[in-house]
Amino acid sequence: MNPAISFAWRRTGPAWLAALAILGGCASRAPVSSPASLPSRAPASDRDGPEAQVPPNLMQVPDAEPRLEPIRKGGPNKPYEALGQRYEPMTDDAPLAERGLASWYGRKFHGRPTSSGELYNMYAMTAAHATMPIPSYARVRNPANGREVIVRVNDRGPFHPGRIVDLSYTAALKLDILRGVTPVEVERITYEDIRTGAWQRRDEGTRLAQARDARPGATPAPAAPQAAATTLPATPPAGAVTAISALPQDLTPTPAPGAVSLPIPEGGTAPKAASKGFWVQLGAFNRMDGAEAFRQRLSQELDWLSPLLAIFKEAQMHRLQAGPYASREDARTAAERMRQALALTPLIVERR
């Protein structure tokens, strides 16, 4: 080797090898399997806020659509501590209603794992809550302008006094609270709300508020003052977390059109309203407590089945059924899965 070349290599060779190794490591990094707007890593800055370039038409992003999802056992629903405060998340399908302050989080956490393990997408309709079961769906309302959104709760937080929910960027945009911490009302959507379609009962108010703001020359409602929120001095609904106060309005789910209203049996709880569709019957009992005991047993053994279970009182019998399913074929497939898991023979019932 030419002495001059050899000398040059000894001086610069190690540096080139190091540079190539760094470039090779970046090139071999596996991309995140997620929407194009979701980066594979969080930015270096510790300051939160919007991205430099925000995608267009975020006001047209649809709300989260509630689905029957089993509440996870353990994991994000285990008791935990944050900033010296202990939290005990709800672990069952109970109603919850609050008034307090809402904040939002953006680029600092965009692409990072949430408490549920899912990656946070600031442009999706999601939220963080300190104690609501994960996953859950919730209605968030801005009383200053009447706007409402439906979000999917998949993260924990916020952990600042007075704040009750941390919203995604898009959810905050649709509520018009990007300018600061704002008083809101939050209501968890229960399995019964989802089954009966009652969660859709307030969509008209949001559409009217958005239509009002979209009129030519209309001035959007101003953000509410950033005053500290207080918990309402009301009695929480039955089964709700006692530390949370209920909103003053009636939160009883409204049955969907055609739903059957059923009487309350003596010594038992109110049966569910029967939605139209196909149901899989797993048992019929003379007493409500027998049906409820079997429901609890099935919920513990098969967590995927828990959100589908409902008890109906018909002809002095308490029938434990799972559903509703959109078609007989879907119900038949589900019944076969239940038969294999429970070693019993389910019955398919159609409710018109």
C-alpha positions as CSV (number, residue, x, y, z in Angstrom):
1,M,0.0,0.0,0.0
2,N,1.2,3.5,-0.8
3,P,2.6,5.1,2.4
4,A,0.6,8.3,1.8
5,I,-2.6,6.2,1.4
6,S,-1.8,4.1,4.4
7,F,-1.2,7.2,6.5
8,A,-4.5,8.8,5.3
9,W,-6.4,5.6,6.1
10,R,-5.0,5.4,9.6
11,R,-6.2,9.0,10.2
12,T,-9.6,8.8,8.6
13,G,-10.6,5.1,8.4
14,P,-12.0,4.6,11.9
15,A,-14.1,7.7,11.6
16,W,-15.6,6.5,8.3
17,L,-16.3,3.1,9.8
18,A,-18.1,4.7,12.7
19,A,-20.2,6.9,10.4
20,L,-21.1,3.9,8.3
21,A,-22.2,1.9,11.4
22,I,-24.5,4.7,12.5
23,L,-26.0,5.1,9.1
24,G,-26.5,1.3,8.9
25,G,-28.2,1.3,12.3
26,C,-30.7,4.0,11.2
27,A,-31.4,2.2,7.9
28,S,-32.1,-1.1,9.6
29,R,-34.6,0.2,12.1
30,A,-38.0,-1.4,11.6
31,P,-40.7,1.1,10.9
32,V,-43.7,1.4,13.2
33,S,-46.8,-0.4,11.8
34,S,-49.2,2.5,12.1
35,P,-50.9,5.3,10.1
36,A,-48.6,7.5,8.0
37,S,-49.1,10.4,10.4
38,L,-47.7,8.4,13.3
39,P,-43.9,8.8,13.7
40,S,-41.7,5.9,14.8
41,R,-40.2,7.9,17.7
42,A,-41.0,11.0,19.8
43,P,-39.3,14.3,19.1
44,A,-36.3,15.3,21.1
45,S,-38.0,18.3,22.5
46,D,-39.5,18.0,26.0
47,R,-42.1,20.7,25.3
48,D,-45.5,19.5,24.2
49,G,-47.8,21.1,21.7
50,P,-49.0,20.7,18.1
51,E,-46.7,19.6,15.3
52,A,-45.3,22.2,12.9
53,Q,-47.5,20.9,10.1
54,V,-51.0,19.7,11.2
55,P,-52.9,17.5,8.8
56,P,-55.9,19.2,7.1
57,N,-59.6,18.5,7.7
58,L,-59.2,17.2,11.3
59,M,-62.7,18.5,12.1
60,Q,-64.0,15.9,9.8
61,V,-62.3,13.0,11.7
62,P,-65.2,10.8,13.0
63,D,-65.7,10.3,16.7
64,A,-64.7,6.9,18.1
65,E,-67.6,4.4,17.6
66,P,-68.3,2.5,20.8
67,R,-67.9,-1.3,20.6
68,L,-68.3,-4.0,23.2
69,E,-64.8,-4.6,24.3
70,P,-63.9,-6.7,27.4
71,I,-62.4,-4.8,30.3
72,R,-58.8,-6.0,30.7
73,K,-57.9,-7.8,33.8
74,G,-54.8,-6.4,35.5
75,G,-52.4,-4.5,33.3
76,P,-53.6,-0.9,32.9
77,N,-56.4,-1.6,35.3
78,K,-54.2,-2.5,38.3
79,P,-53.8,0.0,41.2
80,Y,-50.9,2.3,40.6
81,E,-49.1,5.4,41.8
82,A,-48.3,8.6,40.0
83,L,-46.7,11.8,41.4
84,G,-47.1,10.4,44.9
85,Q,-50.8,9.8,44.4
86,R,-52.4,6.3,44.5
87,Y,-55.1,5.4,41.9
88,E,-57.4,2.4,41.8
89,P,-58.9,2.0,38.4
90,M,-62.4,0.7,37.9
91,T,-62.5,-3.0,36.9
92,D,-66.2,-3.4,36.0
93,D,-68.8,-2.0,33.7
94,A,-70.0,0.8,35.9
95,P,-71.4,4.3,35.0
96,L,-69.2,7.3,35.8
97,A,-69.9,11.0,35.3
98,E,-67.7,13.9,36.2
99,R,-67.2,17.6,35.8
100,G,-63.6,19.0,35.9
101,L,-60.8,20.3,33.7
102,A,-59.7,18.9,30.4
103,S,-56.2,19.2,28.9
104,W,-54.7,17.7,25.8
105,Y,-51.4,16.2,24.8
106,G,-49.6,16.2,21.5
107,R,-46.3,15.8,19.7
108,K,-44.3,15.0,22.9
109,F,-46.2,11.7,23.2
110,H,-47.1,11.1,19.6
111,G,-46.0,7.6,18.6
112,R,-45.2,6.5,22.2
113,P,-46.9,3.6,23.9
114,T,-50.0,4.4,26.0
115,S,-50.9,2.6,29.2
116,S,-52.9,0.1,27.1
117,G,-49.8,-0.7,25.0
118,E,-51.3,0.9,21.9
119,L,-49.3,3.7,20.3
120,Y,-50.6,7.2,20.9
121,N,-51.9,9.0,17.8
122,M,-52.6,12.6,18.5
123,Y,-54.9,12.7,15.4
124,A,-57.2,9.9,16.6
125,M,-60.2,10.3,18.9
126,T,-58.7,9.0,22.1
127,A,-58.2,10.1,25.7
128,A,-56.5,9.4,29.0
129,H,-58.3,9.0,32.3
130,A,-56.9,8.2,35.7
131,T,-59.4,5.5,36.8
132,M,-61.8,4.7,34.0
133,P,-61.5,1.0,32.8
134,I,-59.2,0.4,29.8
135,P,-60.6,0.2,27.2
136,S,-63.6,2.4,27.7
137,Y,-65.6,4.9,25.6
138,A,-66.6,8.2,27.0
139,R,-68.6,11.3,26.0
140,V,-66.8,14.6,26.6
141,R,-68.8,17.8,26.4
142,N,-67.7,21.4,26.4
143,P,-70.5,23.3,28.2
144,A,-69.3,26.6,27.0
145,N,-70.2,25.9,23.4
146,G,-72.3,22.7,23.6
147,R,-69.9,20.6,21.5
148,E,-69.5,16.9,22.3
149,V,-67.2,14.2,21.2
150,I,-66.9,10.4,21.7
151,V,-63.5,9.2,22.6
152,R,-61.9,5.8,23.3
153,V,-60.0,5.8,26.6
154,N,-56.7,3.9,26.2
155,D,-54.3,5.7,28.5
156,R,-53.8,6.9,32.0
157,G,-53.7,10.6,33.2
158,P,-53.9,13.5,33.7
159,F,-52.2,13.7,37.1
160,H,-52.7,17.4,37.8
161,P,-55.2,18.5,40.5
162,G,-58.6,19.4,39.1
163,R,-58.0,17.8,35.7
164,I,-60.1,14.8,34.9
165,V,-59.3,13.9,31.3
166,D,-56.4,14.3,28.8
167,L,-57.6,14.5,25.2
168,S,-56.0,13.9,21.9
169,Y,-55.2,16.9,19.8
170,T,-58.1,16.2,17.4
171,A,-60.6,15.7,20.2
172,A,-59.5,19.0,21.8
173,L,-59.8,20.7,18.4
174,K,-63.3,19.5,17.9
175,L,-64.3,20.7,21.3
176,D,-62.5,24.0,20.7
177,I,-60.3,23.8,23.8
178,L,-56.8,23.9,22.2
179,R,-56.2,27.3,23.8
180,G,-56.0,26.0,27.3
181,V,-57.3,23.9,30.2
182,T,-61.0,24.0,30.0
183,P,-64.0,22.9,32.1
184,V,-65.8,19.9,30.6
185,E,-68.3,17.1,31.5
186,V,-67.3,13.5,31.1
187,E,-69.6,10.5,31.0
188,R,-68.5,6.9,30.6
189,I,-70.5,4.9,28.0
190,T,-71.6,1.6,29.5
191,Y,-72.2,-1.7,27.7
192,E,-75.9,-1.1,28.0
193,D,-75.6,2.2,26.3
194,I,-73.7,0.5,23.5
195,R,-76.2,-2.4,23.2
196,T,-79.3,-0.2,23.1
197,G,-77.7,2.6,21.0
198,A,-78.4,5.1,23.8
199,W,-74.9,6.6,23.4
200,Q,-76.2,8.2,20.2
201,R,-78.9,10.2,22.0
202,R,-76.9,13.5,22.2
203,D,-75.3,13.7,18.8
204,E,-77.8,16.2,17.6
205,G,-76.6,18.9,20.0
206,T,-73.1,18.6,18.7
207,R,-74.2,18.8,15.1
208,L,-76.2,22.0,15.8
209,A,-73.2,23.6,17.6
210,Q,-70.9,22.8,14.7
211,A,-73.4,24.0,12.2
212,R,-73.7,27.3,14.1
213,D,-70.0,27.8,14.1
214,A,-69.8,27.0,10.4
215,R,-72.2,29.7,9.3
216,P,-70.6,32.6,7.3
217,G,-69.6,35.4,9.7
218,A,-70.3,33.3,12.8
219,T,-68.0,33.7,15.7
220,P,-67.0,30.4,17.5
221,A,-67.9,30.2,21.1
222,P,-65.0,31.5,23.3
223,A,-63.1,29.1,25.4
224,A,-64.4,28.7,28.9
225,P,-62.4,30.5,31.6
226,Q,-59.6,28.4,33.1
227,A,-61.0,28.3,36.6
228,A,-60.3,25.3,38.9
229,A,-63.1,22.8,38.6
230,T,-65.0,21.2,41.5
231,T,-66.7,17.9,41.8
232,L,-70.4,18.1,41.8
233,P,-72.1,17.5,45.2
234,A,-74.4,14.8,43.9
235,T,-75.0,11.2,44.7
236,P,-73.2,8.9,42.2
237,P,-75.3,6.4,40.3
238,A,-75.6,2.9,41.7
239,G,-72.4,0.9,41.0
240,A,-70.3,4.0,40.2
241,V,-67.0,4.8,41.9
242,T,-68.0,6.6,45.1
243,A,-65.2,9.1,44.8
244,I,-66.7,10.5,41.6
245,S,-69.9,12.6,41.8
246,A,-72.6,12.3,39.1
247,L,-73.8,14.9,36.8
248,P,-77.2,16.3,37.7
249,Q,-79.0,15.2,34.6
250,D,-80.7,11.9,34.2
251,L,-78.0,9.4,33.0
252,T,-80.4,6.4,32.6
253,P,-79.9,4.9,29.2
254,T,-82.7,5.5,26.8
255,P,-83.8,2.3,25.1
256,A,-83.5,2.2,21.3
257,P,-86.7,2.3,19.2
258,G,-88.4,-1.0,19.4
259,A,-86.6,-2.0,22.6
260,V,-88.7,-4.0,25.2
261,S,-89.0,-2.4,28.6
262,L,-89.0,-5.1,31.3
263,P,-90.2,-4.9,34.9
264,I,-87.9,-5.1,37.9
265,P,-88.2,-8.5,39.7
266,E,-88.5,-8.6,43.4
267,G,-85.2,-8.8,45.2
268,G,-83.2,-8.3,42.0
269,T,-81.8,-5.6,39.8
270,A,-83.4,-4.1,36.7
271,P,-83.1,-6.4,33.7
272,K,-81.6,-5.0,30.5
273,A,-83.6,-3.7,27.7
274,A,-83.8,-6.2,24.9
275,S,-82.4,-4.9,21.6
276,K,-83.4,-6.2,18.3
277,G,-81.2,-8.9,16.7
278,F,-80.1,-12.4,17.4
279,W,-79.2,-13.5,20.9
280,V,-77.5,-16.7,22.3
281,Q,-79.3,-18.0,25.4
282,L,-77.0,-19.7,27.9
283,G,-79.5,-20.4,30.7
284,A,-83.0,-19.7,32.2
285,F,-83.6,-19.4,35.9
286,N,-86.6,-19.1,38.2
287,R,-84.7,-16.6,40.4
288,M,-82.8,-13.4,39.5
289,D,-79.9,-14.3,41.9
290,G,-79.4,-17.6,40.1
291,A,-79.1,-15.9,36.7
292,E,-76.8,-13.2,38.2
293,A,-74.5,-15.8,39.8
294,F,-74.2,-17.6,36.5
295,R,-73.5,-14.4,34.7
296,Q,-70.7,-13.5,37.1
297,R,-69.2,-17.0,36.8
298,L,-69.2,-16.7,33.0
299,S,-67.7,-13.2,33.1
300,Q,-64.8,-14.6,35.2
301,E,-64.2,-17.6,33.1
302,L,-64.6,-15.9,29.7
303,D,-63.7,-12.2,29.7
304,W,-64.4,-11.8,26.0
305,L,-68.0,-12.9,26.7
306,S,-68.6,-10.5,29.7
307,P,-69.7,-7.4,27.7
308,L,-72.2,-9.4,25.7
309,L,-74.1,-10.8,28.6
310,A,-77.6,-9.5,29.7
311,I,-80.4,-10.9,31.8
312,F,-84.1,-10.6,30.7
313,K,-87.2,-11.4,32.7
314,E,-89.8,-13.1,30.5
315,A,-92.8,-15.2,31.6
316,Q,-91.5,-15.4,35.2
317,M,-88.1,-16.7,34.0
318,H,-84.8,-14.9,34.1
319,R,-82.9,-15.6,30.8
320,L,-79.2,-15.1,30.5
321,Q,-78.3,-14.3,26.9
322,A,-75.4,-12.9,25.0
323,G,-75.7,-10.5,22.1
324,P,-77.1,-8.9,20.1
325,Y,-75.7,-10.3,16.8
326,A,-76.5,-8.8,13.5
327,S,-77.2,-12.1,11.8
328,R,-78.2,-15.6,12.6
329,E,-74.9,-16.8,11.2
330,D,-72.9,-14.6,13.5
331,A,-75.0,-15.9,16.4
332,R,-74.4,-19.5,15.3
333,T,-70.7,-18.9,15.1
334,A,-70.6,-17.4,18.6
335,A,-72.8,-20.2,20.0
336,E,-70.4,-22.8,18.8
337,R,-67.5,-21.0,20.4
338,M,-69.5,-20.9,23.7
339,R,-70.4,-24.5,23.4
340,Q,-66.8,-25.6,23.1
341,A,-65.7,-23.3,26.0
342,L,-68.5,-24.1,28.4
343,A,-69.6,-27.6,27.5
344,L,-73.3,-26.6,27.2
345,T,-75.7,-26.3,24.3
346,P,-76.8,-22.6,23.7
347,L,-80.0,-21.6,22.1
348,I,-80.3,-19.0,19.4
349,V,-83.2,-16.5,19.9
350,E,-84.3,-13.8,17.5
351,R,-85.8,-10.6,19.0
352,R,-87.8,-8.5,16.5
